[in-house]
């Protein structure tokens, strides 16, 4: 596969982050049912997941700022999925008095996802302001 195609193909990066997301979510759920049996693996998956997400989002934002990226795939979906997952696990743990402790890598990943969303939302707002100001200046 040609390097430029991979570098600028957002479908490739979106599929990659979706793969790591699903894998990470599956192991988070398995870890809950196996009472913290996958802590070390979750540490590794967390690092890979957040790194891949940061690369994907950064690439997307740089392309947006250079007017080369226009598609919309809202990050709010990731935050909603993460929030539901965290709330369900906390609730189930509380309801059934399970001997489960939410791994810090999972909480850190959730915080990172929230942070990435906040930064990208602000970047989009600033981009729109800049774009509108450029449009007004041309008229």
C-alpha contacts under 8 A as a table, 3 or more apart, distances in Angstrom:
res1	aa1	res2	aa2	distance
1	X	5	X	7.27
1	X	6	X	7.33
2	X	5	X	5.37
2	X	6	X	6.66
3	X	6	X	5.33
3	X	7	X	6.08
4	X	7	X	4.98
4	X	8	X	6.13
5	X	8	X	5.53
5	X	9	X	5.60
6	X	9	X	5.16
6	X	12	X	6.56
6	X	13	X	7.98
9	X	12	X	5.51
9	X	13	X	6.86
10	X	13	X	5.08
10	X	14	X	5.86
10	X	60	X	7.74
11	X	14	X	4.94
11	X	15	X	5.97
12	X	15	X	5.25
12	X	16	X	6.16
13	X	16	X	4.94
13	X	17	X	6.16
13	X	56	X	6.05
14	X	17	X	5.25
14	X	18	X	6.03
14	X	56	X	7.33
15	X	18	X	4.98
15	X	19	X	6.03
16	X	19	X	5.12
16	X	20	X	6.38
16	X	52	X	7.83
17	X	20	X	5.15
17	X	21	X	5.95
17	X	49	X	7.22
17	X	52	X	6.21
17	X	53	X	6.13
17	X	56	X	7.49
18	X	21	X	4.95
18	X	22	X	6.13
19	X	22	X	5.37
19	X	23	X	6.18
20	X	23	X	5.07
20	X	24	X	5.91
20	X	45	X	7.79
20	X	48	X	7.74
20	X	49	X	5.77
21	X	24	X	5.15
21	X	25	X	6.04
21	X	49	X	6.68
22	X	25	X	5.10
22	X	26	X	6.05
23	X	26	X	5.19
23	X	27	X	6.36
24	X	27	X	5.27
24	X	28	X	6.14
24	X	42	X	7.27
24	X	45	X	6.02
24	X	46	X	7.19
24	X	49	X	7.37
25	X	28	X	5.00
25	X	29	X	6.24
26	X	29	X	5.25
26	X	30	X	6.13
27	X	30	X	4.81
27	X	31	X	5.81
27	X	38	X	7.21
27	X	42	X	7.02
28	X	31	X	5.05
28	X	32	X	6.39
28	X	42	X	7.11
28	X	106	X	7.56
29	X	32	X	5.10
29	X	33	X	6.49
30	X	33	X	5.20
30	X	34	X	5.95
30	X	38	X	7.74
31	X	34	X	5.05
31	X	35	X	5.83
31	X	36	X	4.91
31	X	37	X	5.58
31	X	38	X	5.30
31	X	39	X	7.29
32	X	35	X	5.15
32	X	36	X	6.11
32	X	89	X	7.29
32	X	100	X	6.47
32	X	102	X	7.98
33	X	36	X	7.91
34	X	37	X	5.47
34	X	38	X	7.92
35	X	98	X	7.94
35	X	99	X	6.48
35	X	100	X	5.25
35	X	101	X	7.81
36	X	39	X	5.78
36	X	100	X	6.39
36	X	101	X	6.99
36	X	102	X	7.99
36	X	103	X	7.68
38	X	41	X	5.28
38	X	42	X	6.03
39	X	42	X	5.12
39	X	43	X	6.40
39	X	103	X	6.57
40	X	43	X	5.13
40	X	44	X	6.65
41	X	44	X	5.18
41	X	45	X	6.11
42	X	45	X	4.92
42	X	46	X	5.75
42	X	103	X	7.90
42	X	105	X	6.61
42	X	106	X	7.36
43	X	46	X	5.16
43	X	47	X	6.38
43	X	105	X	5.48
44	X	47	X	5.27
44	X	48	X	6.33
45	X	48	X	5.14
45	X	49	X	5.83
46	X	49	X	5.06
46	X	50	X	6.00
46	X	105	X	6.07
46	X	106	X	6.93
46	X	109	X	6.19
47	X	50	X	5.44
47	X	51	X	6.01
48	X	51	X	5.16
48	X	52	X	6.01
49	X	52	X	5.22
49	X	53	X	6.03
50	X	53	X	5.00
50	X	54	X	5.96
50	X	109	X	6.58
50	X	112	X	7.14
50	X	113	X	7.66
51	X	54	X	5.13
51	X	55	X	6.20
52	X	55	X	5.15
52	X	56	X	6.09
53	X	56	X	5.10
53	X	57	X	6.04
54	X	57	X	5.25
54	X	58	X	5.85
54	X	116	X	7.39
55	X	58	X	5.18
55	X	59	X	5.97
56	X	59	X	5.31
56	X	60	X	6.17
57	X	60	X	5.02
57	X	61	X	6.09
57	X	116	X	7.84
57	X	120	X	7.62
58	X	61	X	5.12
58	X	62	X	6.11
59	X	62	X	5.25
59	X	63	X	6.17
60	X	63	X	5.20
60	X	64	X	6.18
60	X	69	X	6.84
61	X	64	X	4.94
61	X	65	X	6.24
61	X	120	X	7.22
61	X	123	X	7.45
62	X	65	X	5.20
62	X	66	X	6.37
63	X	66	X	5.16
63	X	67	X	6.20
63	X	68	X	4.99
63	X	69	X	5.17
64	X	67	X	5.00
64	X	68	X	5.67
64	X	69	X	4.70
64	X	70	X	6.67
64	X	127	X	7.93
65	X	68	X	7.58
65	X	127	X	6.61
66	X	69	X	7.84
67	X	70	X	7.55
74	X	77	X	6.17
75	X	78	X	5.40
75	X	79	X	6.67
75	X	117	X	6.04
76	X	79	X	4.98
76	X	80	X	6.08
76	X	117	X	7.15
77	X	80	X	5.12
77	X	81	X	6.21
78	X	81	X	5.18
78	X	82	X	6.04
78	X	113	X	7.57
79	X	82	X	5.05
79	X	83	X	5.91
79	X	110	X	7.93
79	X	113	X	6.69
79	X	114	X	6.49
79	X	117	X	7.79
80	X	83	X	5.09
80	X	84	X	6.11
81	X	84	X	5.25
81	X	85	X	6.13
82	X	85	X	5.10
82	X	86	X	6.13
82	X	110	X	6.48
83	X	86	X	5.23
83	X	87	X	6.02
83	X	110	X	7.87
84	X	87	X	5.17
84	X	88	X	5.94
85	X	88	X	5.26
85	X	89	X	6.16
86	X	89	X	5.26
86	X	90	X	6.12
87	X	90	X	5.17
87	X	91	X	5.94
88	X	91	X	5.04
88	X	92	X	5.96
89	X	92	X	5.20
89	X	93	X	5.99
90	X	93	X	5.14
90	X	94	X	6.11
90	X	102	X	7.92
91	X	94	X	5.09
91	X	95	X	5.96
92	X	95	X	5.08
92	X	96	X	5.92
92	X	97	X	7.92
92	X	98	X	7.83
93	X	96	X	5.53
93	X	97	X	5.52
93	X	98	X	5.00
93	X	99	X	7.53
93	X	100	X	6.44
94	X	97	X	5.12
94	X	98	X	6.98
95	X	98	X	7.95
102	X	106	X	6.92
102	X	107	X	7.28
103	X	106	X	5.41
103	X	107	X	6.73
104	X	107	X	5.06
104	X	108	X	5.91
105	X	108	X	5.01
105	X	109	X	6.00
106	X	109	X	5.08
106	X	110	X	6.22
107	X	110	X	5.08
107	X	111	X	6.25
108	X	111	X	5.10
108	X	112	X	6.09
109	X	112	X	4.93
109	X	113	X	6.14
110	X	113	X	5.13
110	X	114	X	6.30
111	X	114	X	5.08
111	X	115	X	6.12
112	X	115	X	4.97
112	X	116	X	6.03
113	X	116	X	5.12
113	X	117	X	6.15
114	X	117	X	5.17
114	X	118	X	6.24
115	X	118	X	5.09
115	X	119	X	6.22
116	X	119	X	5.19
116	X	120	X	6.13
117	X	120	X	5.19
117	X	121	X	6.02
118	X	121	X	5.22
118	X	122	X	6.29
119	X	122	X	5.23
119	X	123	X	6.12
120	X	123	X	4.85
120	X	124	X	6.08
121	X	124	X	5.11
121	X	125	X	6.26
122	X	125	X	5.03
122	X	126	X	6.18
123	X	126	X	5.16
123	X	127	X	6.02
124	X	127	X	4.98
124	X	128	X	6.13
125	X	128	X	5.20
125	X	129	X	6.30
126	X	129	X	5.11
126	X	130	X	6.11
127	X	130	X	5.07
127	X	131	X	5.95
128	X	131	X	4.96
128	X	132	X	5.97
129	X	132	X	5.14
129	X	133	X	6.09
130	X	133	X	5.13
130	X	134	X	6.19
131	X	134	X	5.15
131	X	135	X	6.25
132	X	135	X	5.01
132	X	136	X	6.19
133	X	136	X	5.11
133	X	137	X	6.18
134	X	137	X	5.14
134	X	138	X	6.49
135	X	138	X	5.33
135	X	139	X	6.74
136	X	139	X	5.41
